[in-house]
Amino acid sequence: MSMNQSNNQIIKKNLLIICRGAGDLATGIIHRLHRAGHRVIALETDYPAAIRRQVSFCEAVYDGSAAVEGVTARLVPALADAETDTETYSGINDTPAAHIASEKWDSSAIEAVLEAGEVPLLIDPKGESIELLKPDVVVDAIIAKKNLGTTINMAQLVIGVGPGFTAGHDVHLVIESMRGHNLARIITDGMAQPNTGVPGNIAGFTSERVIHAPAAGYIHDVRKIGDIVQKGDEIARIYPDKESYDNALFEYVPVNATITGIIRGLIREGYYFREGFKIADIDPRESELTNCFTISDKARSIAGSVLEAVSAFEHGVKIY
């Protein structure tokens, strides 16, 4: 395999696209772009907190790899730490030293993952690798409801998903992420709709189907994603400190199902969070078990618009 002279250059076959974020919505985008033949690299934080873990490539941070609907994302350690053991780690925000981001990554390791038909995932919350790898397109799908450092000069095409970006200012294009008539609309001037704080309506339920932590602490999952639960069932326990968690002491706060349905999302075992943190999601449609393990309609809609924008850019069609 031939490589460019610079250690920080990736061979560009088709477009090289970097996606900031690898949660469930970002995973839908990454999956679509990858299936369309593009070379996609995902960037994540060192302690991702995905709820819909079965359909989130960010789980590769903990497990070394994550497969979603036939596509695999694989963790590429930072160059300075590449020789550190990268065995599987299970939780407690205990990401191994090999996974901590440094200023540079080995492009040959990234290239090897791309050549294997997989998606390289880097722990790079600040996007430092973007300058090193020089992608054609950058997509910010962190879904932080604000811009966490993405700028319009990061690539020839920069796309922001959801609120927090202004088309023509900090990104070239914005993709609407609010459910409704304008979901996935490509915005060429201005911003997406502001975050309302109200989850999308599923079978008549909105806020009730999303569970936020009643206390700060470490979570022990009593139930798992895909389980059918009744309203009031205990689905998890929150221990106030590491000692209580490690020893399963009696001092804990129970987390109960807020509605009857299927646990569609549940934060990773042992994760530490503050009170009010989003930790679970219940789908009231008990017949929709497979939805827990497949990319959502919302993610696919947004991904389609990102692919449209990328395809227009690739073929020289100016849409902004």
N, C-alpha and C positions, 0 to 999 in steps of 0.2 A: 504494500500500500504506500503510495507516494504521499509525502507531506510537504507543505510549504516550508520555506526556510525558517520562518519565525515559529517558535514553540507555541505562540499564542494565536495562531491562525488555524481556522478550521476550513477544510476543503468545502467549497460551496457547490453542491449538486442540488439543483432547484434552489429554492429560497432557504436561508437559514433564519429561523424565527426563534426568538426568546420570549417565553411567557413568564411574567412575574406572578407567582402564585400557582399552587397546585391543589387547591381545595376542590370541592365537587363541581362548581361552575367552571373553574379554570381547567379542570380535567376534561370536561366536555369539549372545551375549545382545543386543548392539546390533542385529544383523541381525534377530533375531526380533521385538524390540520395534518396530523401524522397519517391518517388514512388517505388523505388527498395527495400524499407523496412528498410533503414538505419535511425538512429536517428541523425538528423542534427540540429546544432545550428548555427545561423548567427550572425556575428559581424558587426557593422556599426559605422560610425561617428555620432556626434550629429546633424550635419546639412547636410545630404546627398543631392546631387544635381543631381539626376537622370533626364534625359531627357525623356526616355521612361518609364514614371511613371506608366502606366497601367500594365506593366509587370515587376515591380521592387518591391521586398519585402521590400526595404529600406523605402518605404512610410509608413510602420508601425511606424517609428520613430515619425512621425507627427500625424498619425491617430489612433495609438494604435494597429491596425492590417492591413494586406494587403492580399488580395486573388488574386492568379494568377492561372488560369486554374485548379481550384478545390482544390488547396493547399493554406492553410492560414498560414501566419507568424504572430506571436503575440509578441508584445513588453513586455519584462520582465524588470521592473524597477530595478535600483541598490538597493542593500539591505538597505543602509543607508537612501534611499529616498522613500522606498516602500509605506509609508503611505501618501505620498503627492498625491493630486488629479491628476488624469491622464486623464482628459477630452480631447476631440479632440482639437488640435491646428491647425490653418489654414495656417500659413506661417510667413513671415517676420523674418525668422530664430529665431522664438520664442519658441524653444523647451522647454517644462516645466521643472522645477527643478527636478521632479521625474525621468526625462529621462537622467540626467547628470550622467556619469559613475563614480563609486567609485571603490575601490579596490576589493570588494567582492559582490557576488550575492547570493541570497537564492536558493540553489540547489533544494529545495522542490518546489519552484515556477516554476523553469525550468522544473523539472520532471513532474509537473502537465500539462504543455503545451505539452510536449512530449507524455504523456499518453493520451491526448485528440486528438492525431493524427495531431498535428500542429507543426510548426517550431518556437522555441523560438528565439527571436531576442534581442540581448543585445547591448546597446550603449557602445562600447569598442574599440575605434580606435587603441589603443596600444596593444591589444591582451592580456591584463592582466588576463582575465578569463581562458586563455588556461592552465596556470600553475595550477589554482584552479580545473578545471574540468577534466584535464588529458585525452584528447580525443585520440582515436586510430589514427585518420587521421586529418591533417590540410590542408585545401586548401586555398591558397591565390588567390582570384579572385577580388582583389581591382581594377585591371587594371590601375594602376598608372604609368605604363611604367618604374617603378623603384621599388626596394624592400623597403617597409616601416616598416621593422623590423622583418620579418619572418626569422626564423632560422631552420636549419635542425634537431635540437634536440628538437623541440616543440612536436613531436609525432613520432611514429614508421614509419609513412609514411607522408611526407610533399610534397605537390604539388604546384608549382607556375604556374599561367596562364599568358602567354604573356611575353614580354620583361622585363628585370630587374632581372631575376633569372638565376642561373647557376646550372644545374643538377649535383649533386655530391658535390656541395660546400655549398650553402645555402638552397637548397631543394634536395629531392631525384629525382624528376621528374619535367619536364617542359612541358606544353601543348602549342603548337603553336596557336597563336590567329590571325595571319595574314591571310586574305582571300586568296584563291588560292589553288594550288595543295597540299600544306602541311598543310592546315588548320586542326587543332585538332590532328596533329601528336604528339605522345608521344616521348619526347626527353629524352634520358637517359644519355647523355653526352653533355654538352655545353648549349647554350642559344637559345631562340627563335629569330626570325628575328627582327631587330631593328624597332622601330616605324618610319614610313615614314611621318606621319602627313597628309597623304592623305586618306580620307574615302573610303570605298569599293565602287566599281562601281555598281550602281543600274540603270538599263535601260539607260546606257550611261552617267549618272551623278555621279560625285564624290564629289569634294569640294563644288560644287554649291548647293548641297542639304542640307548641314549643315550650320546653321546660328550661327555666333558668335556675342556677344554683341558689338554694335557700341559705347557704352558708359558704364561707371560704374553706378550702381544705383539699385533701387528696381523695379521689373518687375510687370506690370499689364497685364494679358493675355486677349487680345481682342478676340481671337479665342481659340478653344480648340482642344485637340487631337481628330483626326478623321474627322475634318473639311476639306472639299475640298476648296483649295484657288487657286487664279490665281497669276501669277508672279506680284509682286508689291503691292498686297493686304497687308494692315496693319494687323499684327497678334498679336502684343503686343506693349506696351509702357514702356519706362524706365524712371523712375523719379529719379532725382539726389539725393534726400534726403528723410528721413522718413516723414517729414511734407508735402512735395509735393505729396508723395504717398498717405498718409492718407486723404488728402483733394482733391485729383484728380485735382491738379492745371494744368494750361495750359503749364507749363514748363516741357516738356518731350521730349525724343528722340523716334521717331517711329521705330518699327522693322517691316520690310516688307518682304514678301515672296520672296525668291530668284529664285524660279522656280514654275511652276504650278504643283499641286499635292495634296496629302493628308498630313496633319500635323501628322506625326508619333510620334514625341516627342516634348514636350514643358516643360520648367522648371517650377517648382511650383510657383503659384501665390505668390507674395510678397517676393520672394527670392532676397537677395542682392548679387551682384557679381561685379567683376572688368571688365573693358573693355577687350574685346577679349575672354571672357568666353563663352563656348559652351552653347547655350540656346535653340536651336530648331533643328529639323530634318524633312525634307519633303521628302516623297516618291513620285516619279513622276508617279507611277502606280496607277491611280485613281480607278482602279477596285479592288485594294488590301486592302480594308477598314479593313477587319478582321485582317490583319497583325498588326494593331496598338494595338491589344488587345491579341495577342498570342506571345509566346516565339519564337524568331527568329531562322532561320535555322543555323546561326552561333553559337548561344548559345546552340542549341541542339547538334550540332556537337562536340563542346568542352565538353559539359556535358557527351556525350557518351564516350569520351576518359577518362575523369575523372572516370566515373563508371567502365570502363575497368581496369584502374589502381587499383582502390579500390577493385574490385572483385579478381584480381590477388593476391593482398596483403592478402585479406581475406582467400583465398584458399592456401596460401603458395607458390604461383608461383612467383619466383623471376624474375623481368623484368628490374632490374637495378643493 
